[in-house]
Amino acid sequence: MRQEYVAISAAEAAKLKQRINEVWERELLRHFVVKINGAPFSVVGLSRNPNSSVQQLIFDSTGAFEPGDLLSRVRDELRCSVEELTGLGTRARCSGGGVKSRGGW
């Protein structure tokens, strides 16, 4: 396999990152905020593709994510609620504060 390196400027890198994030938000993931007693607890990205190997990605307060099944576990909890977020910039809004780490989930 042939590998090539192409140098790009910081502005080009930022533009590419924005385009990749937009594709993730529009085409790959639906985003949900999980709340406990009305307070944001975690953000979950749910795959739009039912055949994807990873169905849920759980985002924490550091912006990191990992596979998990939080949505299915909180739906039966009385003190928990789930709200779907829409629109571009969803992940950036969620990681901007207010979402606590998922703790022991």
N, C-alpha and C positions, 0 to 999 in steps of 0.2 A: 504494500500500500504506500503510495506516494504522499508525503506530507509537505505542505508548503506553509510558510510564514509570511503574512502580509502585515506590514506596519500600518497602524491607523492612529489618528490624532485622538487626544482626550475627548474632543467634541464629537468625533465620529463614534468613539466607544460609547459615550453617553447616549447618543441617538440610537445606536444599535441596541443597547440595554433597554431603552424605552420601548422600542419596537418588539423586542422579545417579551417584555412584561405585558404589553398589550395583547399579544397573541395568547399568552398564558391565560389572561383574564377573559378574553372574548371567546376563545375556542377550546381551551383545555379544562378550565376549572370553573365551577360555581362556588362562590364564597358564602360562608355562614358564620355569624357570630353566635357563640354559645354563651348564654348569660346564666348566672346563678344568683338568685334573689334580686334580679334586675341589673346586676353589675356585670359588665363584659368579663369573660373568663378566658376564652380562647377563640381563635379563628380557625375554621376548618375549610379546606379546599376540597371539593367533591368533584371527581372526574366526570366530565361530560360524556366520556366514552365508556359504555358498560363493559367493554372487553379489555379495558386497561388493566395492567398488572397491579397498579396501585389505585385504589378507589378513593381513599381519603388521605389528605396531608394535613397534619395538625401543626399550626403555626403558634409559636410561643412569643413571649414578650421581647425576646432577643432577635426575632426575625427568622430564627431557625425553623425548620420543619422536619417532620418525620411521619412515616406511615402510621395509621392508627384507625380506630373505629369509634371515635368519640360520639359521633352523631347518633349511632344506634344505641349507645349506652345512656345518653342523657334524655332521650325522648320519653322514657318512663319515669323520670325523676320529677316530682311535683314542683320543686323549687327551681328547676331549670327551664329555660326557654331557648328557642333557636330562631334566629332571624336571618333571612337571606339578604345579602348585599348585592346591589347591581351597579353597573357603570364602571368606566375606566378609573383606575387609581384606587380600586378597592383595597388591594394589598397594602399600598402605601398608606391609606387612611387607617387601616387596622394596626399597622406597625408604628404609627405615630404616637401611640400612647393610649392608655386606658384599658388595654387588654392585659390581663394578668397571665402569668404562667399557668399552665394547666395543672401544676402541682402533682397530686397523687393519682391523677387519672391515668 
